[in-house]
Amino acid sequence: MAPAAWAPSSVIVTRPEREAKAWADALHAQGVRCEILPLIEIAALAEPSVLVKVWHAVPQHLAVMFVSANAVRFFMAARPDHLPWNACRAWSTGPGTRAALLAAGWPADLIDSPDETASQFDSEALWSLVAPNVEAEVKRCQSLNLSADVQQPSVLIVRGADAHGQLAGRDWLALKMEAAGLQVLQTVAYVRQPPRLTLAQQQRARQAMSDGSRWLFSSSEAAQFLLQACPDLILDHAKALATHPRIALKLKQSGWPCVELVPPGLEAQAQSIKSRP
């Protein structure tokens, strides 16, 4: 059964449209009354051919870190047909990105990702998982004195950029990798931009600020885009659900008066939402 449309006192899923519909359907199947209002638009690069050159260097990396399922989809779509499959390890911060990697054909035994029961799906959880292997690889290279034939191990981060071409996301993981002795390279695979809300969607957004609905945010950028699309919104009685403490903090700093944390995983999230009055 599809999520109810424009239902008052429901959970509003704000992920990009593709992910939002799937997530809302899954929440609804768990007994959560919800609807979708995608607040981030995902677009391809104007010149996706730039990724082809990046692809040729993939086997040389210790790992490719994907920040999201969209990073996987757009990067994998740019893989040259004639390029033999010789993948390195792939890193992901959560089950959604891991599922996208598997669907794209990345070998399961070459994927490092926090377990689905992890308390958080973020850079910290991923780093705690891969750090021992990174340390071992860096030490191995150092023992060979980094000769001309032994390059500093590298990791490629595949991520999105905003509408102005600026990299979207945190630098925490990149800094940790550099401190551990890795060379960190980054490439943009897609663009994240504000949505074009219809008049009906704008009206629903205004209504949802005071009818008891809870906005579900898995990205603080979505909340930022909402206020850009509807600058006249009044947050005095707005309610938000955040999937990470950093998102919750940014929402509070932006003026959201009621912000509650929920688990990032689907089933735990559904149970958490249903337990609230």
C-alpha positions as CSV (number, residue, x, y, z in Angstrom):
1,M,0.0,0.0,0.0
2,A,1.4,3.4,-1.0
3,P,1.9,6.1,1.7
4,A,-1.0,8.4,2.3
5,A,-0.8,11.6,0.3
6,W,-0.8,14.9,2.2
7,A,-2.0,13.2,5.4
8,P,-1.9,15.4,8.5
9,S,0.1,14.2,11.6
10,S,2.3,11.9,9.5
11,V,6.0,11.4,9.0
12,I,7.3,13.4,6.0
13,V,10.3,11.6,4.3
14,T,12.6,14.2,2.8
15,R,15.2,12.1,1.0
16,P,15.8,12.5,-2.7
17,E,12.8,11.2,-4.7
18,R,14.1,7.8,-5.6
19,E,15.2,7.0,-2.0
20,A,12.2,8.8,-0.5
21,K,9.6,6.7,-2.1
22,A,11.3,3.4,-1.3
23,W,11.9,4.5,2.3
24,A,8.3,5.7,2.8
25,D,6.9,2.5,1.4
26,A,9.0,0.5,3.8
27,L,8.0,2.6,6.8
28,H,4.4,2.3,5.8
29,A,4.8,-1.5,5.7
30,Q,6.1,-1.2,9.2
31,G,2.9,0.6,10.3
32,V,4.2,4.2,10.1
33,R,1.8,6.7,8.5
34,C,4.0,8.7,6.1
35,E,4.3,10.7,2.9
36,I,7.1,12.0,0.8
37,L,8.3,15.5,0.1
38,P,11.8,15.1,-1.6
39,L,13.9,18.1,-0.6
40,I,17.1,17.3,-2.5
41,E,17.3,16.8,-6.2
42,I,20.0,14.6,-7.6
43,A,21.4,15.4,-11.1
44,A,24.1,14.0,-13.3
45,L,27.3,15.9,-14.0
46,A,27.2,18.2,-17.0
47,E,30.2,16.3,-18.3
48,P,30.1,12.8,-16.8
49,S,32.9,11.7,-19.2
50,V,35.4,13.2,-16.7
51,L,34.7,10.1,-14.6
52,V,36.1,7.8,-17.2
53,K,39.7,8.8,-16.5
54,V,39.1,8.3,-12.8
55,W,37.8,4.8,-13.5
56,H,41.1,3.7,-15.1
57,A,42.9,4.4,-11.8
58,V,40.5,2.4,-9.6
59,P,42.6,-0.8,-9.4
60,Q,45.5,1.3,-8.1
61,H,43.7,2.4,-5.0
62,L,43.5,0.7,-1.7
63,A,39.8,1.4,-1.7
64,V,37.1,3.6,-3.2
65,M,34.8,5.2,-0.5
66,F,31.3,5.9,-1.6
67,V,29.4,8.5,0.4
68,S,25.9,7.4,-0.7
69,A,24.0,5.1,-3.0
70,N,23.8,7.9,-5.5
71,A,27.5,8.1,-5.6
72,V,27.6,4.4,-6.4
73,R,24.9,4.7,-9.2
74,F,26.5,7.6,-11.0
75,F,30.1,6.4,-10.7
76,M,29.3,2.9,-11.8
77,A,27.2,4.2,-14.7
78,A,30.4,6.0,-16.0
79,R,32.5,2.8,-16.0
80,P,33.9,2.2,-19.5
81,D,32.4,-0.9,-21.1
82,H,35.8,-2.2,-22.3
83,L,37.5,-1.8,-18.9
84,P,38.2,-5.2,-17.3
85,W,36.7,-5.7,-13.9
86,N,39.6,-5.4,-11.5
87,A,38.1,-3.8,-8.5
88,C,39.8,-2.7,-5.3
89,R,37.9,-2.6,-2.0
90,A,34.8,-0.5,-1.7
91,W,33.9,1.4,1.5
92,S,30.4,2.5,2.4
93,T,28.9,4.1,5.5
94,G,25.6,2.1,5.5
95,P,23.4,-0.7,4.2
96,G,21.8,1.4,1.5
97,T,25.1,2.2,-0.2
98,R,26.3,-1.4,0.3
99,A,23.1,-2.6,-1.4
100,A,23.8,-0.2,-4.3
101,L,27.3,-1.6,-4.6
102,L,26.0,-5.2,-4.7
103,A,23.3,-4.3,-7.3
104,A,26.0,-2.7,-9.4
105,G,28.1,-5.9,-9.4
106,W,30.8,-5.0,-6.8
107,P,32.0,-8.3,-5.3
108,A,30.6,-8.7,-1.8
109,D,33.9,-9.9,-0.3
110,L,35.5,-6.6,-1.4
111,I,32.9,-4.3,0.4
112,D,33.6,-2.9,3.9
113,S,30.5,-1.4,5.6
114,P,29.1,-1.1,9.1
115,D,26.8,-3.9,10.1
116,E,23.1,-3.3,9.7
117,T,22.7,-3.4,13.5
118,A,25.2,-0.6,14.0
119,S,24.0,2.3,16.1
120,Q,25.1,4.8,13.5
121,F,25.9,4.7,9.8
122,D,28.5,7.4,9.4
123,S,32.2,8.1,8.8
124,E,33.1,7.2,12.4
125,A,31.5,3.8,12.2
126,L,33.2,3.1,8.9
127,W,36.6,4.2,10.0
128,S,36.5,2.0,13.1
129,L,35.9,-0.9,10.8
130,V,38.6,-0.2,8.2
131,A,41.3,1.5,10.3
132,P,43.2,-1.7,11.3
133,N,43.6,-2.8,7.6
134,V,44.6,0.8,6.7
135,E,47.3,0.7,9.4
136,A,48.6,-2.6,8.3
137,E,48.8,-1.5,4.6
138,V,50.5,1.8,5.5
139,K,53.1,-0.1,7.6
140,R,53.7,-2.6,4.8
141,C,54.5,0.2,2.4
142,Q,56.7,2.0,4.9
143,S,58.6,-1.2,5.4
144,L,59.4,-1.1,1.7
145,N,60.7,2.4,2.1
146,L,58.2,3.8,-0.4
147,S,60.5,3.0,-3.3
148,A,59.7,4.1,-6.9
149,D,57.8,0.9,-7.4
150,V,55.7,1.2,-4.1
151,Q,53.5,4.2,-4.1
152,Q,51.8,5.7,-1.0
153,P,48.5,3.8,-0.6
154,S,45.5,5.9,-1.7
155,V,41.8,6.0,-1.2
156,L,39.4,7.7,-3.7
157,I,36.3,9.3,-2.2
158,V,33.3,9.5,-4.6
159,R,30.8,12.1,-3.5
160,G,28.4,14.7,-4.7
161,A,28.7,18.5,-5.2
162,D,26.3,21.3,-4.6
163,A,24.8,23.3,-7.5
164,H,27.9,25.6,-7.4
165,G,30.3,22.6,-7.8
166,Q,31.4,22.7,-4.2
167,L,32.0,19.3,-2.6
168,A,29.1,18.2,-0.4
169,G,29.9,16.4,2.9
170,R,32.3,16.4,5.8
171,D,36.1,16.3,5.6
172,W,36.4,14.3,8.9
173,L,37.1,11.0,7.2
174,A,39.6,12.5,4.7
175,L,41.5,14.0,7.6
176,K,41.6,10.7,9.5
177,M,42.9,8.9,6.4
178,E,45.6,11.5,5.7
179,A,46.7,11.3,9.4
180,A,47.0,7.6,9.0
181,G,49.3,7.9,6.1
182,L,47.0,7.5,3.1
183,Q,46.8,9.7,0.0
184,V,43.2,10.9,-0.3
185,L,41.7,11.7,-3.7
186,Q,38.2,12.9,-4.3
187,T,35.9,13.0,-7.3
188,V,32.4,14.3,-7.9
189,A,29.9,11.9,-9.4
190,Y,26.6,13.8,-9.1
191,V,25.1,17.1,-8.1
192,R,22.8,17.8,-5.2
193,Q,20.5,20.8,-5.7
194,P,17.4,22.4,-4.2
195,P,14.0,21.0,-5.3
196,R,11.5,22.8,-7.4
197,L,8.4,22.5,-5.2
198,T,5.0,22.8,-6.7
199,L,2.4,25.2,-5.2
200,A,0.7,22.2,-3.6
201,Q,3.9,21.0,-2.1
202,Q,4.7,24.5,-0.7
203,Q,1.2,24.6,0.8
204,R,1.7,21.2,2.4
205,A,5.0,22.3,3.8
206,R,3.3,25.3,5.5
207,Q,0.5,23.0,6.8
208,A,3.0,20.5,8.2
209,M,4.6,23.1,10.3
210,S,1.7,23.1,12.7
211,D,-0.5,20.0,12.2
212,G,1.7,17.6,14.2
213,S,3.5,16.1,11.3
214,R,7.2,15.1,11.9
215,W,9.8,16.0,9.2
216,L,12.3,13.1,8.9
217,F,15.7,14.4,8.0
218,S,18.7,12.1,7.1
219,S,20.5,15.2,5.8
220,S,20.7,18.7,7.3
221,E,21.0,20.0,3.7
222,A,17.4,18.9,3.1
223,A,16.2,21.2,5.8
224,Q,18.3,24.0,4.4
225,F,16.8,23.5,1.0
226,L,13.3,23.5,2.5
227,L,13.8,26.9,3.9
228,Q,15.2,28.1,0.6
229,A,12.2,26.8,-1.3
230,C,9.7,28.2,1.3
231,P,11.3,31.2,3.0
232,D,8.0,32.1,4.6
233,L,7.8,29.0,6.7
234,I,7.1,29.5,10.5
235,L,9.0,27.0,12.6
236,D,7.4,27.9,16.0
237,H,5.5,24.6,16.2
238,A,7.5,22.4,13.7
239,K,8.6,18.9,14.7
240,A,11.6,17.1,13.2
241,L,13.2,13.7,13.4
242,A,16.9,13.4,12.8
243,T,18.9,10.3,12.0
244,H,22.2,11.6,13.4
245,P,23.2,13.9,16.3
246,R,25.0,16.2,13.9
247,I,21.8,16.7,11.9
248,A,19.8,17.3,15.1
249,L,22.3,20.0,16.2
250,K,22.1,21.8,12.8
251,L,18.3,21.7,12.8
252,K,18.3,23.2,16.3
253,Q,20.8,25.9,15.2
254,S,18.5,26.7,12.3
255,G,15.5,27.3,14.5
256,W,13.7,24.0,14.7
257,P,12.2,24.0,18.2
258,C,11.4,20.3,18.5
259,V,14.1,17.9,17.2
260,E,14.2,14.2,18.2
261,L,16.7,11.6,17.4
262,V,15.7,8.3,15.6
263,P,17.9,5.3,14.6
264,P,19.1,5.3,11.0
265,G,18.1,1.7,10.3
266,L,14.6,1.1,8.9
267,E,13.1,-1.3,11.4
268,A,14.6,0.4,14.4
269,Q,13.5,3.8,13.0
270,A,9.9,2.5,12.5
271,Q,9.8,1.2,16.1
272,S,11.1,4.4,17.4
273,I,8.6,6.5,15.5
274,K,5.7,4.3,16.5
275,S,6.7,4.6,20.2
276,R,6.2,8.4,20.2
277,P,2.9,10.0,21.1
